[in-house]
């Protein structure tokens, strides 16, 4: 689950991470009024979307007066902002954040992700922070340094101090902030925490100028306090409907509808589709809690997608998601739809044979393959 910048910094502030003074506004008049709540010499108006790359797309504007803040908010609100991360459809701007513009002496990039090998928080950092960080990182991947950051303690402090010194960050204050950010990352089950820029002001203070957080959707059952944020994360109506039915779905621009259980298998399947010369119409992750009726809803969303020409079903049954449960979902969806796209299926694991029998007995237009490569190749052929 993606959080906007305003939500991300609000969460970090609860853990003691310094952020600029700011307020959320949903109209130009409200934006101007918000300025009186934190008088500043200069303001910055930021479009609140979940994708990155706003600065290069006109989604971050500076303003010298409250009336100028209102003007900038008027230009942004209600528009669709297209960045390098939104795709061609862009993202609707329903709110802006009005913040104090700070004088920055130095800017850095820091982020936390989960290290897949150790299961521990990994700190990523670079001396090349700011709006053009991604372009610089693509040109020189070595600009980002990494370390496993253990819980706060003398040994972890020494290791962090040495690591930060190599990228030009010194002093106790930035260490305190990064340990606070690590605690937030662990406590709230984040999948990604990115602070860019992590900046030192002209007065020597360290501040998280911008932040982006992705929460682990599979861990939301541990965090009922985040449930109200689900409807505010900027998802499309289709993606929201999928979320309500225990399916993680991201629409894409291709013509192969992909039905997969598991995020890792979903990513691998999409990669194989691209490698075979095809283009996925979506990314899908059927959660372990999804029922056959939930799966039917997700498949129906794919059948309703005009670009889709074929359904690629790649399922490994295990745990709480058996192959026959997914097959039942396919059957339910097809029984309710007038659109009967061909299905290319590869089923393995728990109840795989039963799942294949369901698809054939229910007269789903299915071709079955024993290997992922065989199924992907046939789906790309049919889509072409």
C-alpha positions as CSV (number, residue, x, y, z in Angstrom):
1,X,0.0,0.0,0.0
2,X,1.5,3.3,-1.1
3,X,1.3,6.4,1.1
4,X,1.5,10.0,-0.3
5,X,4.2,12.3,0.8
6,X,2.0,14.0,3.4
7,X,1.0,10.7,4.9
8,X,4.5,9.4,4.9
9,X,6.0,12.4,6.7
10,X,3.1,12.4,9.2
11,X,4.0,8.8,10.1
12,X,7.7,9.5,10.3
13,X,7.1,12.5,12.5
14,X,5.4,10.2,15.0
15,X,8.8,8.4,15.4
16,X,10.7,11.6,15.9
17,X,12.0,12.1,12.3
18,X,12.1,15.9,11.7
19,X,10.0,17.1,8.7
20,X,9.2,20.6,7.5
21,X,6.2,22.5,8.8
22,X,3.3,21.9,6.5
23,X,-0.4,21.4,6.0
24,X,-2.7,19.6,3.6
25,X,-5.1,21.6,1.4
26,X,-7.8,20.6,-1.1
27,X,-8.6,24.0,-2.5
28,X,-6.7,27.1,-3.5
29,X,-8.5,29.1,-0.7
30,X,-7.6,26.4,1.9
31,X,-4.0,26.4,0.7
32,X,-3.7,30.2,1.2
33,X,-5.3,29.9,4.6
34,X,-2.9,27.2,5.7
35,X,0.0,29.6,5.3
36,X,-1.2,31.5,8.4
37,X,-0.7,28.4,10.5
38,X,3.1,28.4,10.0
39,X,4.4,31.7,8.9
40,X,7.5,31.3,6.6
41,X,9.7,33.4,4.5
42,X,9.0,31.2,1.5
43,X,6.6,28.3,0.7
44,X,6.6,25.2,-1.4
45,X,3.4,23.7,-2.9
46,X,3.6,19.9,-3.6
47,X,1.0,17.8,-5.5
48,X,0.1,14.8,-3.4
49,X,0.3,11.7,-5.5
50,X,1.8,8.3,-4.7
51,X,4.2,8.2,-7.6
52,X,7.6,9.8,-7.6
53,X,9.2,12.2,-10.1
54,X,6.9,15.1,-9.3
55,X,9.6,17.7,-9.3
56,X,10.5,17.1,-12.9
57,X,6.9,17.1,-14.0
58,X,5.8,20.4,-12.4
59,X,4.3,18.9,-9.3
60,X,6.5,20.9,-6.9
61,X,6.4,24.8,-7.0
62,X,7.8,27.5,-4.8
63,X,5.8,30.6,-3.8
64,X,6.9,33.7,-2.0
65,X,3.5,34.8,-0.6
66,X,0.2,33.1,0.6
67,X,-1.6,34.5,-2.5
68,X,1.1,33.0,-4.7
69,X,0.6,29.7,-2.9
70,X,-3.1,29.8,-3.8
71,X,-2.2,30.5,-7.5
72,X,0.1,27.4,-7.5
73,X,-2.5,25.2,-5.8
74,X,-5.0,26.4,-8.4
75,X,-2.7,25.3,-11.2
76,X,-2.2,21.8,-9.7
77,X,-5.5,20.8,-8.1
78,X,-7.9,18.8,-10.3
79,X,-5.2,18.1,-12.9
80,X,-3.6,14.8,-13.9
81,X,0.1,14.7,-13.2
82,X,2.2,12.4,-15.5
83,X,5.6,11.5,-14.2
84,X,8.2,8.8,-15.1
85,X,6.5,6.6,-12.5
86,X,2.8,7.1,-13.3
87,X,2.7,5.8,-16.8
88,X,0.8,7.5,-19.6
89,X,-2.5,7.7,-17.6
90,X,-0.9,9.9,-14.9
91,X,-2.3,10.4,-11.4
92,X,-5.1,12.8,-10.3
93,X,-4.1,15.6,-8.0
94,X,-6.8,15.9,-5.3
95,X,-4.7,17.6,-2.7
96,X,-1.5,19.6,-2.2
97,X,0.8,20.0,0.7
98,X,1.8,23.5,1.6
99,X,5.2,23.6,3.4
100,X,7.9,25.9,4.6
101,X,10.6,26.1,2.0
102,X,13.9,25.6,3.8
103,X,17.4,26.8,2.9
104,X,19.3,23.6,2.1
105,X,23.1,23.3,2.5
106,X,23.4,19.7,1.4
107,X,21.1,17.0,0.1
108,X,21.4,13.2,0.4
109,X,19.4,10.1,-0.5
110,X,18.5,7.5,2.1
111,X,16.1,4.6,2.0
112,X,15.3,1.4,3.9
113,X,14.3,-1.9,2.2
114,X,14.2,-5.5,3.6
115,X,17.3,-7.4,2.8
116,X,16.0,-10.7,1.3
117,X,19.1,-12.7,2.4
118,X,19.1,-11.7,6.1
119,X,15.5,-10.5,6.6
120,X,17.0,-7.4,8.2
121,X,16.5,-3.7,7.3
122,X,19.0,-2.6,4.7
123,X,20.0,1.1,4.6
124,X,20.7,2.6,1.2
125,X,22.4,5.9,1.0
126,X,23.9,8.3,-1.6
127,X,25.5,11.7,-1.6
128,X,23.6,12.4,-4.8
129,X,20.2,13.3,-3.4
130,X,17.5,15.5,-4.9
131,X,15.0,15.6,-7.8
132,X,17.5,14.2,-10.3
133,X,18.7,11.3,-8.1
134,X,17.1,8.5,-10.2
135,X,18.7,9.7,-13.4
136,X,22.1,9.9,-11.8
137,X,21.6,6.5,-10.2
138,X,20.7,4.9,-13.5
139,X,23.9,6.3,-15.1
140,X,26.1,5.2,-12.2
141,X,24.6,2.5,-9.9
142,X,27.6,2.6,-7.7
143,X,26.4,6.0,-6.4
144,X,24.2,4.1,-3.9
145,X,25.9,2.4,-0.9
146,X,24.2,-0.2,1.3
147,X,24.6,-1.7,4.7
148,X,22.5,-3.9,7.0
149,X,21.5,-1.7,9.9
150,X,21.0,-3.5,13.2
151,X,19.0,-2.2,16.2
152,X,20.3,0.9,17.9
153,X,23.3,0.1,20.1
154,X,27.0,0.9,20.4
155,X,28.2,-1.5,17.7
156,X,25.4,-0.4,15.3
157,X,26.2,3.2,16.0
158,X,29.9,2.7,15.2
159,X,29.0,0.9,12.0
160,X,26.5,3.5,10.9
161,X,28.9,6.4,11.6
162,X,31.6,4.8,9.4
163,X,29.1,4.1,6.6
164,X,27.7,7.7,6.7
165,X,31.1,9.2,6.8
166,X,31.9,7.6,3.4
167,X,29.1,9.6,1.8
168,X,29.7,12.8,3.6
169,X,27.3,12.6,6.5
170,X,28.7,13.2,10.0
171,X,27.4,13.8,13.5
172,X,25.1,12.3,16.0
173,X,21.9,14.0,14.8
174,X,21.6,12.2,11.4
175,X,22.3,8.9,13.2
176,X,19.5,9.5,15.7
177,X,17.1,10.2,12.8
178,X,18.1,7.1,10.8
179,X,17.6,4.9,13.8
180,X,14.2,6.5,14.4
181,X,13.4,5.8,10.7
182,X,14.6,2.2,11.1
183,X,12.2,1.7,14.0
184,X,9.3,3.2,12.0
185,X,10.2,0.8,9.1
186,X,10.1,-2.3,11.4
187,X,7.2,-1.3,13.6
188,X,4.8,-0.5,10.8
189,X,5.8,-3.4,8.4
190,X,7.1,-1.1,5.6
191,X,8.3,-2.6,2.3
192,X,10.0,0.7,1.4
193,X,11.0,3.9,3.2
194,X,12.6,6.5,1.0
195,X,13.7,9.9,2.2
196,X,14.9,12.1,-0.7
197,X,16.3,14.5,0.0
198,X,17.6,13.9,3.5
199,X,19.0,17.4,3.9
200,X,21.1,19.5,6.1
201,X,19.7,23.1,6.3
202,X,21.8,26.2,6.3
203,X,21.4,26.3,10.1
204,X,22.8,22.8,10.5
205,X,19.5,20.9,11.2
206,X,18.8,17.6,9.5
207,X,15.3,17.2,7.9
208,X,13.4,14.7,5.8
209,X,12.4,17.1,3.1
210,X,10.5,14.5,1.1
211,X,9.5,10.9,1.9
212,X,7.8,8.0,0.3
213,X,6.5,4.9,2.1
214,X,5.2,1.6,0.9
215,X,3.4,-0.5,3.5
216,X,3.4,-4.3,3.2
217,X,-0.2,-5.0,2.2
218,X,0.0,-8.6,3.5
219,X,0.8,-7.3,7.0
220,X,-2.2,-4.8,7.2
221,X,-4.1,-7.2,9.5
222,X,-1.6,-6.2,12.1
223,X,-2.3,-2.5,11.6
224,X,-6.0,-1.6,11.7
225,X,-4.9,2.0,12.1
226,X,-3.9,2.0,8.4
227,X,-7.2,0.7,7.1
228,X,-8.6,4.2,6.6
229,X,-5.7,5.0,4.3
230,X,-6.5,2.4,1.8
231,X,-9.1,4.6,0.0
232,X,-6.6,7.5,-0.1
233,X,-3.7,5.9,-1.8
234,X,-4.5,7.0,-5.4
235,X,-5.4,3.6,-6.8
236,X,-7.7,3.3,-9.8
237,X,-11.2,2.1,-9.4
238,X,-10.2,-1.3,-10.8
239,X,-7.3,-1.6,-8.4
240,X,-9.4,-0.6,-5.5
241,X,-12.0,-3.2,-6.4
242,X,-9.3,-5.8,-6.6
243,X,-7.9,-4.8,-3.2
244,X,-11.4,-5.2,-1.6
245,X,-11.4,-8.8,-2.9
246,X,-8.0,-9.8,-1.5
247,X,-6.1,-9.4,-4.8
248,X,-3.2,-7.1,-5.5
249,X,-3.7,-5.8,-9.0
250,X,-1.8,-3.2,-11.0
251,X,-3.1,-2.4,-14.5
252,X,-0.5,-2.2,-17.3
253,X,-0.5,-1.4,-21.0
254,X,-0.3,-4.9,-22.5
255,X,-2.7,-7.5,-23.9
256,X,-2.0,-10.6,-21.8
257,X,-4.1,-10.9,-18.7
258,X,-2.0,-12.5,-16.0
259,X,-3.5,-14.5,-13.1
260,X,-0.9,-15.6,-10.6
261,X,-0.8,-16.4,-6.8
262,X,2.1,-14.8,-5.1
263,X,4.0,-11.5,-5.7
264,X,7.3,-13.2,-6.6
265,X,5.7,-15.6,-9.0
266,X,3.8,-12.7,-10.5
267,X,6.9,-10.7,-11.1
268,X,8.7,-13.7,-12.6
269,X,5.7,-14.4,-14.9
270,X,5.6,-10.9,-16.1
271,X,9.4,-10.9,-16.7
272,X,9.0,-14.1,-18.8
273,X,6.2,-12.6,-20.8
274,X,8.4,-9.6,-21.7
275,X,11.4,-11.9,-22.5
276,X,9.1,-13.9,-24.9
277,X,8.1,-10.7,-26.7
278,X,4.8,-10.2,-25.1
279,X,3.3,-7.4,-22.9
280,X,1.3,-8.1,-19.7
281,X,-2.0,-6.3,-19.2
282,X,-1.5,-6.4,-15.5
283,X,0.4,-7.6,-12.4
284,X,-1.6,-9.8,-10.1
285,X,-1.0,-11.3,-6.7
286,X,-3.8,-13.5,-5.3
287,X,-3.5,-13.3,-1.5
288,X,-3.6,-16.5,0.5
289,X,-6.9,-15.3,2.1
290,X,-8.7,-14.9,-1.3
291,X,-11.7,-17.2,-1.9
292,X,-12.8,-18.5,-5.2
293,X,-15.4,-15.7,-5.4
294,X,-12.6,-13.1,-4.7
295,X,-10.6,-14.6,-7.5
296,X,-13.6,-14.5,-9.8
297,X,-13.8,-10.8,-9.2
298,X,-10.2,-10.3,-10.1
299,X,-10.5,-12.4,-13.3
300,X,-13.7,-10.4,-14.2
301,X,-11.7,-7.2,-14.0
302,X,-9.3,-8.7,-16.6
303,X,-12.1,-9.8,-18.9
304,X,-13.5,-6.3,-18.8
305,X,-10.1,-4.9,-20.0
306,X,-10.6,-4.3,-23.7
307,X,-6.9,-4.7,-24.5
308,X,-6.7,-8.2,-23.1
309,X,-6.6,-11.0,-25.7
310,X,-5.7,-14.0,-23.6
311,X,-5.6,-15.1,-20.0
312,X,-2.3,-16.6,-18.8
313,X,-3.0,-18.7,-15.6
314,X,0.2,-19.5,-13.7
315,X,-0.5,-21.0,-10.3
316,X,1.5,-23.0,-7.8
317,X,-0.9,-24.4,-5.3
318,X,0.3,-24.5,-1.7
319,X,-0.6,-23.2,1.8
320,X,-4.1,-21.7,1.7
321,X,-4.3,-21.2,-2.1
322,X,-4.9,-24.5,-3.8
323,X,-5.1,-24.8,-7.6
324,X,-8.8,-25.9,-7.6
325,X,-9.7,-22.7,-5.7
326,X,-8.2,-20.6,-8.5
327,X,-9.8,-22.8,-11.1
328,X,-13.2,-22.3,-9.5
329,X,-12.6,-18.6,-9.6
330,X,-11.9,-18.7,-13.3
331,X,-15.1,-20.8,-13.8
332,X,-17.2,-18.4,-11.9
333,X,-15.9,-15.4,-13.8
334,X,-16.5,-17.0,-17.2
335,X,-20.0,-18.0,-16.3
336,X,-20.8,-14.4,-15.6
337,X,-19.1,-12.8,-18.6
338,X,-20.0,-12.7,-22.2
339,X,-16.3,-12.4,-23.1
340,X,-14.6,-15.8,-23.4
341,X,-10.9,-15.1,-23.8
342,X,-8.7,-18.2,-24.4
343,X,-6.9,-19.4,-21.2
344,X,-3.4,-20.8,-21.2
345,X,-2.9,-22.6,-17.9
346,X,0.1,-23.9,-16.0
347,X,-0.9,-25.4,-12.7
348,X,1.4,-27.2,-10.2
349,X,1.3,-28.1,-6.6
350,X,-1.7,-28.7,-4.4
351,X,-4.8,-30.0,-6.3
352,X,-3.3,-29.2,-9.7
353,X,-4.9,-32.1,-11.4
354,X,-8.3,-31.3,-9.9
355,X,-7.9,-27.7,-11.0
356,X,-7.2,-28.7,-14.6
357,X,-10.3,-31.0,-14.5
358,X,-12.5,-28.2,-13.3
359,X,-11.3,-25.9,-16.2
360,X,-12.0,-28.6,-18.8
361,X,-15.3,-29.9,-17.3
362,X,-16.7,-26.4,-17.1
363,X,-15.8,-25.9,-20.8
364,X,-13.4,-23.1,-20.3
365,X,-11.5,-22.5,-23.5
366,X,-8.2,-23.7,-22.0
367,X,-4.9,-25.0,-23.2
368,X,-2.8,-26.7,-20.5
369,X,1.0,-26.7,-20.3
370,X,3.4,-28.5,-17.9
371,X,6.0,-25.7,-17.9
372,X,6.0,-22.0,-17.4
373,X,8.0,-21.3,-20.5
374,X,5.6,-23.4,-22.6
375,X,2.5,-21.5,-21.2
376,X,4.1,-18.1,-21.6
377,X,5.2,-18.8,-25.2
378,X,1.7,-19.9,-26.2
379,X,0.0,-16.9,-24.5
380,X,2.3,-14.6,-26.3
381,X,1.5,-16.4,-29.6
382,X,-2.2,-16.0,-29.0
383,X,-1.9,-12.4,-28.0
384,X,0.1,-11.6,-31.1
